[in-house]
Amino acid sequence: MSEFDVFLAHNSQDKPQVKVIARELKRRGLKPWLDVEQIPPGRAFQDVIQEVIPNIKTAAIFIGPKGLGKWQVMELRTITSRCVEEDIPVIPILLPGVEGIPDNLIFLRQFHWVNFTDGLEDADALYQLEWGITGERPQRSEPQPEPATETRVAVPPPPKPDPTVNDLRSEKGVDYTKLRDLLKAGKWKEADSETYLVMLKVVGRQEGDYIREKELLNFPCTDLRTIDQLWIKYSKGRFGFSAQKEIYLDCGGKPDGKYYEEAWEKFCDRVGWKEKGKWFVLVFDTSSPEGHLPRLWRADLGEWISSLASRLVNCSAIRSVEMSRNTQE
């Protein structure tokens, strides 16, 4: 019996977007195989991947705007060949910014692909992906027909929801409209500053002040998710607190509010934070590394990222409990 529903093969530069899709698949009850979650330190990627292929039902091949390196193309050919030998379906997936399958991956054109060029929230693309993984069409909620009446009045259909309008909920009544609009416009520097201003408002502090560790460890989950999801959405998964958390944990950091020098140094190197005096030199565009933004606005930054990771982990656990409770009810 297959242990995993789908193997997620991807370029490491596309990992934040792949993680977003992986989380959505998990919410749909599927079990994806993702390298950072399944390969322990010290193991060779190729060896583990060869072992896991017979234990998956489907392989999803992600193609991002940066494409793949030569060795990755060769690796992908090996994975695809092995899947065909094992009679495992292969699903090419085009991430936002990709118009079609590149010429160096022409061998993937024989498979029916899934297109996320309209964004990672594309409901139809997620529907197609779930269908390809399970082999069964997912259930879609259909509108109930109106009861028959003698007199019918023509009612215009409701307007389609605007995909650019986000859930801007706040437990503290903070308005996130400006942050959303700045991110939507790609004004990363202004959005970075606005992020800290709204965070100050959430904890009841004024501009020019700073957030204490205890306040960060108890930061409202609703507001933290709203801020993070806005960054993730408009950066297409490159920036955001959750992206930084994943990188920090991958560097060996722990979500306990303590400073780990080696993990902090690795984290800074991964996200491209270079010190100049007491501050970091930042690049406010999407050419910067994953997790580069938003910045951490504290002098004791090593403790800040650890505390932030702790709060994100706890908020994720809280959300899991809430979802479980709602399902049982």
N, C-alpha and C positions, 0 to 999 in steps of 0.2 A: 504494500500500500504506500502511496506517495506521502511523504512527510510534509512537503510544502506544495502550495497551490501554484505558485509562480516564482520563477527565478528572474531577478531584476538585473540584467546586464547593462552597464552604463559607463560612460566616461566620468572620472572622478570630479571633473569640473561641473557636471550636471547633478551632482549628488543632492544639493538642497531641493531641487525640483523633484527628483526621484523620491526623496523622503516624503514630500508632500503627497505624492500619489500613493506611496506605500501606506501612509497613515489612512488615506481614504479607503484603500482596499481592506485594511484591518477593520475599519468601521463597518464595512460591508460583510464582515465575518470571514474574510479570506486570510490565508497565511502566506505572506510573501517572504522570499529569501533575499536578504540584503546583506552584502559583505560585511559592513561595519557592525551588524548585529549578530553575525554567525561565525565569523572567522576570528579565532582567538589570537592574541599576540604571539609571535614566534612561528606561526604556520605560514607556509608558502601559499599564496593565493591560488596558483594554478593547481596545486595538489588538492586543495579543499574543493575547488570548483569541479574538478574531474570526479571527485567522490560524490558530490551532491547531485550531479546531473541525473542519475538514475532514480533519485528520490524526489523528483519534481514532476508536476503534471503539465506545466506549461513554461515556456521561456519567453520573457518580454525583453526585446532589444531596444533600448532607448537611444535616439539619435538627437543630439543637441546642436545648437548653432556653432559651437567650436569644433564639431566633427570629432574624429578619432585619429590617434596617432597610428603610424604604420604597424607598430607591434600590437596595438589594440585591434586593428583590422584583422591581423593574422589570428589573434586570440579569438575574435568573434567568429571567424570562419571555422575554427576548431570546435567552438561551442555549438554553432549551428549544425555542423556535420554530425556531431555526437547526438544532438537532439533528434535529427532525422533518423539516425541509426536506431535510437531508442523509441522512435515513433512518438516523439513529444512535439506538440504544436509550437510553432515559433510565431510571435506577434511583434513585428516592428512597430515602434512608437515614435512619432514625430513630436518633439517638444516645441514649445513656442519659439518662433523665429526660424523654423525649418520648413521650407516649402515642399520638399520632396526628398526621396532617398538619394544620397550622393552617389556619384559614379563609382567611387571606390567600394561602395557597398551594394553594387548592382545585384549581387546574388540574393539580396533580401527582397527584391521586387517581385519574386514569385509568390510571396506571402501577402495576405490581406493585412494592411497596416491600419493603425489607429492614429488619428490626427488631433493633437492638442494645440494646434496653432492659434485657436481662439482663447487660450488660457487654461491653466490647470484646473479651473472650476467648471470647465465645459462638461455639462451633465451628459450630453450625448456621447462624448468621447469616453467618459467613465462607464457609461452603459455598455458601449461597444467592447471596452476592455474587460469588464466583468463577464460579458457574454463569451468572449474569446477564451478566458481563463477557465470558466466552469463548463462551457459547452452548452449552456442553457440560457435562454433569454431571461434576464432579470424581470421581476414584476414592476410594472410602471403604474402609478396611480392614475386612473382614468376618471374624468369628471362624470358625475352622475347625471343621467338625462332628466330634463325637467318633466314634471307630471303633465299629462295632457289636460288642456283647458279649452273652453269654447272660444275664448278670445285671447289671441296672442299679440303681444306688443313686441316689436323688434327692439332688442336691446343690444347695443354695440358690445363687442367682446372687450373684456378688461384689457388694459394696456399691458404689454409684456414688461416684466420686471427689468429695470435698468441694471445690467451686470456691474456697472461702475459704482453703484450705491452699496456701501458696506454696512454691516452690522456695527454700529458705533456705540454699543452699550457701555455704561459706566455705573459702577456702584456708588460713585461719589458725585455724580452729576456733572462730570467734566465733558466739555464739548470737543470732539475729535474731528470736526469738520475741516478745520484748517490743516491739520496734519494729513488727513486724507487727500485734500486738494493739492498740497505741496508734493506728496508722494506721487500722485496721479500725473502731475506735471513734470515729474523727474527732477524736481528741485531738491536734490539730496542734501545739500548743506543746510538750507533753510529748514528742511524736515528734520534733520538731525538736531538742530537747536530747539525746534518746536517739541520734539520728543521729550527732551528733558524738562521743558517748561510745563507740559501737561503732567509729567510724572510728579513734579513739585506740587502741582495743584491737587493731585490725588492724595498726597500725604499731608496736605494742609500747610505747605511752606511757600514762601515768596521767592520771586526771581532773585538770584544772587546767593541763595542759600544752598544747602546740599542735603541729600537724603541719607539718613542714618542707617546703619546696618540692620537694626531691629525693624525699621520701617520697610526696608527692602524685603526682609524675610517674611513680612506680613502684608506685602503689597497685594491689593485686591486682585483675585484671579481674573475677574471679568475684565478689568481695565488692562491687566497685563496681556491677556489674550487679544483684546481689541488692538492694542498698539502693535503687538507682534504680527498679527494677521495682516494688518495694513502694510507693514514693511515686506512681509513675505509675498503678498499679492502683487504689489507694484514693482518689486525688484525681481519678480519671477523666481522667487526662492533663494536669491543670492544673499539678501540682507535680512536681519531680524534677530531678535533675542534667541529664538529657538534654534536658528542656524548657528549662532555663537555657542549656545549650550552644547549642541552636538559636537562641535569642534573641540571645545574645552574638555568634555568628557573623553573624547577620542585621544586627546593629548595626555591623558592620565590624571586629569583633575577630578576632584570630588566635590559633590554639591553639599558641603557642610559649612560654608562660610569661612573656611580657613585658607591661608595662603600656602600654595605649593609652588615653589620657585621653578622647578623644572617644567611642570605643566604650564605655568604662566609664560615662560620663555618660549616654549613650543607653540603655545596659542598665539602669541604676538607674531611669531614668524609665519604661522599659517594664515592669519588674517591680514598680514601686511602692515602691522603697526610698527613704525620706525620712530624711535625717540629722537627728539630735538630739544635739548634742555629738559624741562620737566613735563613737556607735552609730547603728544604723538603728531607726526606729519600724516595727514589724512588726504585721500584722493576721493573727491566727491563725484564719482561717476561709476557706472557699472563695469568699467574695465578693471576696477580694483578687485582684490581677491574676495572669495566668499566669506561672509561674516565680518567684512571690513566696517560696516555700518549697522546700527548706530554706534557711536562711540560710548565709552564708559566714562561718566562724568564724576570721577572721584580720584583723589590722590592715591588711596590704597586700592588700586585697581585689581590686584590679585584677589583680595577679599571680595570685592564687588562682583566679579564674574562668578566666583564660587557661590556667593549668596544668591545671585540672580539665577544660577543653575538650580540651586536648592529650591527656590520659589517656583520655578517652572516645573520641576519634577513633582513638587507637591500639588501644584495646580493641575497637572496632568492626572495625578492620582485622584484628586477631588473630582475631576470631570468624569473619570472612569467610574467612580462610585455613583455619581449622579446618573450617568447613562444606564448603569446596571439597575439602579432603583427605578428609573422611568420604564425600563423594559419589563421589570417584574410587575409594576403597577398596571 
